[in-house]
């Protein structure tokens, strides 16, 4: 007999575990809330577990996107692939259609744990916008909704903020001032160093264009190519908008790539027109390696996801974990970019991006043919307070253990984009 799917529904703010199969007893949770089933689980890698969890989480988010009745209570998802578990946060009762999708899609020996949340994602995003509008330039560097639905995470630079809580605020005093500007939604304040554009060999790349190759921007700066694909019927190559919204892009050795044909300043993304050769692949080795791997489409991001980054300056990095989604950032020029996701090296401070990787791809879930992966976003910045020594880069540069990227869903919508 197959083992039951384990599903958790929230009650009074705590996770209540129940079985998807009614004939089975309720499993016991450990002190951390993880499921202890007493069954020897099959061995599979974390990437495979993450794919299975996204089969559930993505279906839930699709219902939210479609605005099915009751879906406005959705607050957030946190992936825990190591525990074969997904935590879903919801304000109010979970609608029947969502509960049915969870029950039908949760694999055997996996758990979905649903928790009560004080705020919905829609309420938190309105608070993000309110705070961003009310606070002037220099008062914040990043604003993210907390996946648990408890409030906002706001990053600020002590040296530049003055209005919200006076000069040299403490996290507590800044949080109090920011909470007032957010409309009363609680704020967790985090001092940080701001963010640095990653514009700075895969330099001899040629058509068909693969993600992670060196691009020379119209101004001559070192950037990286993102995903190749189609904007409507036009072949395009994505890169970071700050690399250049107008003009001609070339390879590292001066060969023509194409002209910028569309740019979105709010997303910090530019599409470069291609005459031919849009290919759905990305570089998956060091900056000097010609190794590539295939893509199998675009995917969503959730906090807790494990992803990889690839850039022409620093190469390919995995063991990178998503720590926040659906936020806004203010770059070093004062421009507000969003939505953006935040990712950091997992388990210690190691390189995930470098200046010169701007425009490069974020990918995840090696579950396609020949370990093909899904497109997750385009790199645009590194955390200014997260610099560390570079190990191996195309030229001397600055490296970071924290990266900011633009997720694929708003790019697909704004550019009518599809991967090759």
C-alpha positions, -999 to +999 in steps of 0.1 A: +000+000+000+013+035-009+020+059+020-004+088+024+003+124+013+007+146+044-011+179+044-012+206+071-039+231+076-035+261+099-057+266+130-054+296+153-019+304+140-004+270+144+002+243+118-022+214+122-011+182+104-036+160+087-034+132+062-046+134+027-059+099+030-086+098+057-079+061+066-045+070+079-038+085+114-025+120+117+013+120+116+033+134+144+053+166+140+087+173+157+096+204+176+104+223+144+070+213+129+085+188+105+066+157+097+078+125+114+060+097+096+079+066+108+083+055+072+117+050+056+116+076+029+130+070-006+163+087-013+162+115-038+182+147-043+171+181-031+166+193-066+141+166-074+123+173-041+121+210-050+105+201-084+079+180-067+071+207-042+067+233-070+042+210-086+020+218-056+031+254-049+029+266-085-007+252-089-017+271-057-002+303-071-019+298-104-053+298-086-043+330-068-033+346-102-067+336-116-084+351-085-105+321-077-130+329-048-112+331-015-077+332-030-072+368-018-061+353+015-029+340+001+002+353+019+033+333+009+051+300+004+083+288+019+100+258+003+118+232+025+130+206+001+154+191+026+124+181+047+102+173+017+078+200+029+061+232+018+048+259+042+018+278+029+007+309+047-029+321+044-051+348+059-085+333+068-099+300+056-082+281+028-108+279-001-120+245-011-104+247-046-070+254-031-074+226-005-084+202-033-053+211-054-031+205-024-047+172-016-045+160-052-010+172-060+010+166-028+032+135-035+034+105-012+059+111+017+058+149+012+041+174+034+022+207+029+018+227+061-007+255+060-004+283+086-026+312+096-012+346+086-022+381+099-018+398+065-024+386+029+002+391+002-020+417-015-022+437+018+016+435+022+023+446-014+001+476-008+021+484+023+053+480+002+040+506-022+028+529+005+062+529+023+082+533-009+060+563-019+061+579+016+098+576+022+122+598+003+154+589-016+180+574+006+155+563+033+154+527+023+173+503+000+150+473-001+115+463+009+102+428+009+069+412+022+076+385+047+063+351+034+048+343+067+024+372+063+036+390+094+048+422+079+076+437+059+114+433+059+130+467+051+167+473+045+182+507+051+216+524+051+224+541+084+245+568+066+217+579+042+185+577+062+174+608+082+136+613+078+122+580+090+139+579+124+165+607+125+202+603+121+219+570+129+187+551+137+187+518+155+168+489+139+140+494+165+136+531+160+137+528+122+111+500+123+088+522+144+090+550+119+087+528+089+057+510+104+039+543+106+046+551+069+035+516+058+000+521+072+006+502+104+019+470+089+048+458+112+083+463+098+115+444+106+144+467+099+177+454+087+208+477+083+224+469+050+249+484+025+225+490-004+230+474-038+256+477-066+248+472-103+267+442-117+278+458-150+315+458-151+360+345-214+329+338-227+338+369-246+340+351-280+304+339-279+286+336-312+251+328-325+232+308-313+233+330-282+235+312-248+227+328-215+258+339-195+280+350-223+299+383-222+282+414-237+297+447-244+271+473-237+265+504-259+286+523-234+314+497-235+308+482-201+311+444-193+277+427-190+263+392-194+237+378-217+204+366-203+180+341-219+175+341-256+140+337-269+111+355-286+093+388-278+062+381-298+076+370-332+110+388-328+141+369-317+156+387-287+183+383-260+176+396-225+201+415-204+200+440-175+185+474-184+213+494-168+237+479-193+220+501-219+184+508-230+195+521-264+223+514-288+243+484-301+255+454-281+286+435-291+304+404-279+335+407-258+357+406-289+336+432-308+313+411-330+278+425-335+250+410-314+222+435-321+205+467-311+184+473-280+147+471-291+128+473-259+136+483-223+117+485-191+132+509-165+110+497-137+122+461-142+158+471-152+155+447-182+165+453-219+158+431-249+184+431-276+171+422-311+187+392-328+189+385-365+191+347-359+202+321-335+180+323-304+188+291-285+175+279-252+208+271-234+230+286-207+266+284-196+271+260-167+308+261-160+336+285-150+339+319-168+364+303-192+344+271-199+323+265-231+300+240-213+263+247-218+231+231-206+195+233-219+164+251-206+129+238-204+108+270-198+103+296-171+095+289-134+083+307-103+104+315-073+096+309-036+115+316-005+136+286+004+142+276-033+177+265-043+188+282-075+220+287-096+235+318-112+256+322-143+276+352-155+304+359-179+326+374-152+324+349-124+309+317-140+284+293-127+274+291-090+249+268-072+241+263-035+223+296-037+191+300-018+162+324-023+156+344+009+129+369-002+105+375-031+082+401-045+101+431-032+115+464-044+151+477-044+166+511-048+198+509-068+230+530-063+216+556-088+183+560-067+161+541-092+134+519-078+132+485-093+106+458-087+094+432-083+128+417-074+139+385-056+168+382-032+192+352-031+222+344-010+249+317-007+236+289+015+256+276+044+284+302+043+296+333+025+308+323-009+306+340-043+273+340-061+278+370-085+304+395-095+304+429-112+302+419-149+275+394-143+247+419-149+221+404-172+231+368-166+206+341-158+192+326-126+182+290-132+168+261-111+155+225-110+177+203-132+149+179-140+145+183-178+162+161-205+200+160-200+195+179-167+180+209-184+169+236-160+142+262-158+146+300-162+141+318-129+153+354-135+179+380-147+207+392-124+208+429-118+227+437-085+248+425-057+245+434-020+269+463-014+276+451+021+283+415+010+315+419-009+341+391-005+373+380-023+368+366-058+381+331-065+383+330-103+370+358-126+376+369-162+393+401-149+398+417-115+364+427-102+342+428-071+323+397-059+293+393-037+275+366-016+241+382-021+223+388-054+192+406-066+174+394-097+142+401-116+119+371-117+107+357-150+069+363-146+070+401-149+095+398-177+073+374-196+043+397-191+062+430-200+080+417-230+056+390-242+087+368-238+091+331-243+123+311-240+136+294-271 
